[in-house]
Amino acid sequence: MSDSHDTPLLTTPLDRLHRELDGKMVPFAGYAMPVQYPAGVLTEHVHTRTNASLFDVSHMGQAEIRGADGARWLETLVPGDIQGLGIGKTRYTVFTNDQGGILDDLMVSKLADDHLFLVINAACKHADFAHMQAKIGDKVQLRMIEDRALVALQGPKAAEAMAKVAPDAGAMTFMTIREITIAGIACLATRSGYTGEDGWEISVPEARVEELVRALLALPGVMPAGLGARDSLRLEAGLCLYGSDIDTATTPVEANIAWIMNKRRRAEGGFPGAAIIQRQLAEGPARLRVGIQPLGRAPARAHTEITDEAGNRLGEICSGGFGPSADRPVAMGYVPRDFAAIGTKIKLVVRGKALDAEVAALPFVPHRYIKA
């Protein structure tokens, strides 16, 4: 979140359309972004779970790596299996530092044996690109893609909407990528998203993104949604937000996303902080990210203190709020490993009062991805 009034905010190619649709614009990652539209966050959230919503995520970074050994070189920066990624497949992974901490999380897609496509977080994109340039830039062809926008169509009716404007999209499954024509516009689409629902993230030439978005919003059941609904949706889905749930002081093992590493990468290492991460895999981390269920109706926000039943500090909430689809407060936080079992009783200190809560299974709302 930008807190400087001296630095002018950047805008996405959809800025004019957001304002035309009466989006409430706020500073986010240095950009002016819509936090909601007149329907409001609650309506946008529920609509995404029941129909389909369109999100502008053009502030995110897009990049590509070209070269016969691009996958091997990228593996020197991330713990994910990139060499084993099939053509037309997408994988979630993270950049790590020498302490095993997370520099950023990202999506990596393989478009060809010598061509990788990356989507990285807005606030980190320039640092990420500089990191890649410094570490592997002389081994591969690395390019930040600055002439394309990115939008996400999310929800159970997303496939129905796409069928009207992109019949080829229906053959795709979760975490696959394909060059397809949508409403007459050549796009690069991944069947993925960050809401827990079915949907697509669509990379499109920025000169045509407004045309694409107007075509999608004209479809039955599709409405625009902003950052507020995107955040409550991903929280219910148990998905991490960089800077809140994961950061440079958090390892993938502590974050409970060790599933991003397959057997080969766990065994051979070869990425920054590998020895620390391998030790945590073998011995268990000191703390873990867990789902937390407040047992009353009061939501627990980020930085709320977590204690045991005797009042001893355990950690704090990293993300929390009210889950409209779950119809209850939901949260995630870090606790010592001994307190990480589902059902463990804990307390949350909200406005000076210790409220009852327990460790809960993630996600709070089931994922509804369309898998092969």
C-alpha positions in Angstrom: 0.0 0.0 0.0 1.5 3.3 -1.0 1.7 5.8 1.8 3.4 8.7 0.1 1.4 11.6 -1.2 4.5 12.9 -3.0 4.9 10.0 -5.4 2.4 10.0 -8.2 0.5 6.8 -8.5 0.9 4.7 -11.6 -2.2 3.6 -13.5 -3.2 0.5 -15.4 -4.5 0.5 -19.0 -8.0 0.1 -17.5 -7.9 3.2 -15.3 -10.4 5.1 -17.5 -12.8 2.2 -17.5 -12.6 1.8 -13.7 -13.5 5.5 -13.3 -16.3 5.1 -15.8 -17.7 2.2 -13.8 -17.4 4.3 -10.6 -14.7 2.2 -9.1 -13.4 3.5 -5.7 -9.8 4.0 -6.4 -7.1 3.5 -3.7 -3.3 3.4 -3.7 -2.0 -0.2 -3.9 1.6 -1.3 -4.7 2.2 2.2 -6.2 -0.8 2.0 -8.5 -4.3 3.5 -8.4 -6.5 0.5 -8.2 -10.3 -0.1 -7.6 -10.9 -1.5 -4.1 -14.6 -1.9 -5.0 -17.4 -0.7 -7.4 -20.8 0.6 -6.4 -22.2 -2.9 -5.7 -19.7 -3.1 -2.8 -17.2 -5.7 -1.6 -19.8 -8.1 -0.1 -21.8 -8.3 -3.3 -18.7 -8.6 -5.4 -17.4 -11.4 -3.2 -20.7 -13.4 -3.3 -21.1 -12.8 -7.0 -17.6 -14.3 -7.6 -18.6 -17.4 -5.6 -21.9 -17.8 -7.5 -21.4 -16.3 -10.9 -18.3 -14.7 -12.4 -16.3 -11.5 -11.7 -13.6 -9.7 -13.6 -10.6 -8.3 -11.8 -7.9 -6.0 -13.2 -4.5 -7.4 -12.2 -2.5 -5.4 -14.7 -0.3 -4.0 -11.9 1.3 -7.5 -11.6 4.6 -8.0 -13.4 4.9 -10.2 -16.5 8.3 -11.5 -17.7 9.8 -14.1 -20.0 12.9 -16.2 -20.0 14.2 -17.6 -23.3 17.0 -20.0 -23.7 17.5 -23.8 -24.0 18.6 -23.9 -20.3 16.2 -21.4 -19.0 14.4 -23.9 -16.7 17.6 -25.1 -15.3 18.9 -21.6 -14.5 15.5 -20.6 -13.0 15.8 -23.6 -10.6 18.9 -21.9 -9.1 16.6 -19.2 -7.8 13.4 -21.2 -6.9 12.8 -24.5 -5.1 10.1 -25.6 -7.6 10.5 -28.2 -10.3 10.7 -26.1 -13.5 12.7 -28.6 -15.6 10.0 -31.2 -15.2 7.2 -28.7 -16.1 5.4 -29.8 -19.3 4.8 -27.5 -22.2 1.5 -25.7 -21.7 1.6 -26.2 -17.9 1.9 -23.6 -15.1 3.4 -24.0 -11.7 3.3 -21.9 -8.5 6.7 -21.3 -6.8 8.7 -18.8 -4.8 12.1 -16.9 -5.0 14.1 -17.7 -1.9 17.0 -15.8 -0.2 20.1 -17.3 1.4 18.2 -17.8 4.7 15.4 -19.7 3.0 13.1 -16.7 3.3 10.6 -15.9 0.5 11.5 -12.9 -1.7 8.3 -13.3 -3.7 5.8 -15.9 -5.0 5.2 -16.3 -8.7 3.6 -18.3 -11.4 5.9 -20.0 -14.0 4.5 -21.3 -17.3 6.3 -23.3 -20.0 5.3 -22.1 -23.4 8.1 -24.1 -25.2 11.2 -26.0 -24.1 13.1 -22.7 -24.4 10.4 -20.2 -23.4 9.1 -19.6 -19.9 6.4 -17.0 -19.0 6.4 -15.5 -15.4 3.8 -13.6 -13.5 5.2 -11.8 -10.4 3.8 -9.5 -7.7 3.3 -5.8 -8.4 5.2 -4.5 -5.3 8.2 -6.9 -6.0 8.4 -6.9 -9.8 11.3 -4.5 -10.2 13.2 -6.1 -7.4 12.4 -9.6 -8.8 13.6 -8.6 -12.3 16.8 -7.1 -10.9 17.4 -10.3 -8.8 17.0 -12.5 -11.9 19.1 -10.1 -14.0 21.9 -10.2 -11.5 21.9 -14.0 -10.9 21.0 -15.5 -14.3 20.8 -12.6 -16.7 24.0 -13.6 -18.6 22.9 -17.2 -18.9 19.4 -16.6 -20.5 17.5 -14.0 -22.4 15.4 -12.2 -19.8 12.7 -9.6 -20.6 10.1 -7.7 -18.6 6.9 -7.6 -20.6 5.6 -4.0 -20.3 3.1 -3.8 -23.2 0.6 -6.3 -21.9 -2.2 -6.1 -19.4 -3.5 -8.8 -17.2 -7.1 -9.5 -16.1 -8.7 -12.4 -14.2 -12.2 -13.9 -14.9 -13.2 -15.9 -11.8 -16.2 -17.9 -10.6 -18.3 -21.0 -11.3 -19.9 -19.3 -14.3 -16.5 -18.2 -15.8 -16.5 -21.3 -18.1 -20.0 -20.5 -19.4 -18.9 -16.9 -20.1 -15.7 -17.9 -21.9 -17.6 -20.5 -24.0 -19.4 -17.5 -25.7 -16.3 -15.7 -26.7 -13.5 -18.3 -26.6 -14.8 -21.8 -27.4 -11.2 -23.2 -27.2 -10.9 -22.3 -23.5 -13.2 -25.1 -22.4 -10.6 -27.7 -23.2 -8.2 -26.2 -20.7 -7.8 -27.5 -17.2 -6.4 -26.0 -13.9 -2.8 -24.7 -14.3 -2.6 -25.0 -18.0 -1.7 -22.2 -20.4 -2.7 -21.6 -24.0 -2.6 -19.0 -26.7 -6.3 -18.5 -27.5 -8.5 -15.9 -29.2 -11.0 -14.3 -26.9 -13.7 -12.0 -28.4 -11.5 -11.8 -31.5 -8.4 -10.8 -29.6 -5.2 -13.0 -29.4 -4.5 -13.6 -25.7 -2.3 -15.8 -23.5 -4.6 -17.4 -21.0 -4.0 -19.6 -17.9 -6.8 -21.5 -16.3 -6.0 -20.3 -12.8 -6.6 -17.5 -10.4 -6.4 -16.5 -6.8 -10.0 -16.9 -5.5 -10.3 -20.6 -5.0 -12.8 -20.6 -7.9 -12.5 -21.8 -11.5 -11.4 -19.1 -13.9 -8.7 -17.7 -16.2 -5.9 -15.1 -15.9 -5.7 -13.5 -19.3 -2.6 -11.7 -20.6 -3.6 -9.3 -23.5 -1.9 -6.5 -25.4 -2.6 -3.4 -23.4 -3.9 -1.6 -26.5 -6.8 -4.0 -26.6 -7.5 -4.8 -23.0 -10.3 -2.3 -22.6 -12.0 -3.8 -25.7 -11.6 -7.3 -24.2 -12.9 -6.2 -20.8 -16.0 -4.5 -22.2 -16.7 -7.7 -24.2 -16.4 -9.9 -21.1 -18.5 -7.5 -18.9 -21.2 -7.6 -21.5 -21.7 -11.3 -21.0 -24.5 -12.5 -18.8 -23.5 -13.0 -15.1 -20.2 -11.2 -15.3 -19.5 -8.1 -13.2 -16.4 -6.1 -12.2 -14.8 -6.7 -8.8 -12.1 -4.9 -6.9 -9.2 -5.5 -4.5 -11.5 -5.8 -1.5 -13.3 -8.9 -2.8 -10.1 -10.3 -4.2 -8.6 -10.2 -0.7 -11.6 -11.8 1.1 -11.9 -14.5 -1.6 -8.2 -15.5 -1.3 -8.4 -15.5 2.5 -11.3 -17.9 2.5 -9.4 -20.1 0.0 -6.4 -20.2 2.4 -4.1 -18.6 -0.2 -1.1 -16.5 0.8 -0.7 -12.8 0.1 3.0 -11.7 -0.2 3.9 -9.2 2.5 1.2 -10.4 4.8 1.4 -14.2 5.0 4.8 -14.8 3.5 7.9 -12.6 3.4 11.7 -12.6 3.5 11.7 -13.9 7.1 9.4 -16.8 6.3 10.4 -20.1 4.7 8.2 -22.2 2.4 8.2 -24.9 5.1 7.0 -22.4 7.8 4.4 -21.1 5.4 3.0 -24.6 5.0 3.6 -24.5 1.2 6.3 -27.2 1.2 4.2 -28.9 -1.5 5.8 -26.6 -4.0 8.9 -28.7 -3.8 8.9 -32.2 -5.4 11.1 -35.1 -4.3 14.0 -34.2 -6.6 14.2 -30.6 -5.5 13.9 -31.5 -1.8 16.8 -33.9 -2.2 19.2 -32.1 -4.5 18.6 -28.5 -3.3 20.6 -26.1 -5.5 18.5 -23.0 -4.7 19.2 -20.2 -2.2 18.7 -21.2 1.5 18.3 -24.9 0.5 20.3 -26.3 3.5 18.0 -24.4 5.9 14.8 -25.5 4.1 16.1 -29.1 3.9 16.8 -29.1 7.7 13.3 -27.8 8.4 11.8 -30.5 6.1 13.7 -33.2 8.0 13.2 -31.9 11.6 10.1 -29.7 11.3 10.0 -25.9 11.5 9.7 -24.0 14.8 6.4 -22.4 13.6 3.7 -23.0 11.0 1.1 -21.0 9.1 -2.3 -22.4 10.1 -6.0 -21.6 9.6 -7.6 -20.0 12.6 -11.3 -20.1 13.4 -12.5 -17.4 15.9 -15.3 -19.0 17.8 -17.4 -15.9 18.1 -18.6 -13.4 15.5 -15.8 -10.8 16.0 -13.2 -10.9 13.2 -9.5 -10.9 14.1 -7.4 -8.7 11.8 -3.8 -8.8 10.8 -1.3 -8.5 13.8 -3.9 -9.7 16.3 -2.0 -11.4 19.1 -2.4 -15.2 19.4 -1.9 -16.7 22.9 -2.4 -20.1 24.5 -5.2 -20.6 27.0 -3.0 -19.4 29.8 -2.3 -16.1 28.0 1.3 -16.9 26.8 2.1 -15.3 23.4 2.3 -17.8 20.6 2.3 -15.5 17.5 0.0 -13.3 15.5 -2.6 -13.2 12.8 -1.2 -12.5 9.4 -4.5 -12.2 7.5 -8.0 -12.1 9.0 -11.5 -10.8 8.5 -15.1 -11.9 7.9 -15.6 -14.6 5.3 -18.9 -13.8 3.5 -19.1 -17.3 1.9 -18.0 -19.1 5.1 -20.5 -16.8 7.0 -18.1 -16.5 9.9 -14.8 -14.8 10.8 -11.7 -16.5 9.3 -8.0 -16.0 9.7 -4.5 -17.3 9.2 -1.6 -17.0 11.5 1.7 -18.4 12.7 1.9 -20.6 15.8 4.6 -22.9 17.2 4.6 -26.4 15.7 3.3 -27.9 18.9 0.1 -25.7 18.6 -0.5 -26.4 14.9 -2.8 -29.4 15.1 -6.3 -28.8 13.9 -8.7 -28.3 16.8 -6.0 -26.8 19.1 -7.7 -24.3 21.5 -6.1 -20.8 21.4 -7.0 -17.2 22.3 -7.1 -14.1 20.2 -6.5 -10.7 21.8 -9.1 -8.4 20.1 -9.4 -4.9 21.6 -7.8 -6.0 24.8 -10.1 -9.1 25.2 -8.9 -12.7 24.9 -11.5 -14.4 22.6 -11.8 -18.1 22.1 -10.5 -19.6 18.8 -9.1 -22.8 17.5 -6.7 -24.0 14.8 -8.8 -24.9 11.7 -8.3 -26.7 8.4 -7.6 -24.7 5.3 -9.2 -23.7 3.0 -12.3 -22.3 4.8 -14.3 -22.6 1.5 -13.5 -25.6 -0.8 -11.5 -24.9 -3.9 -13.4 -25.5 -7.1 -10.7 -25.8 -9.7 -11.4 -27.8 -12.9 -8.6 -30.4 -12.9 -7.8 -33.1 -15.5 
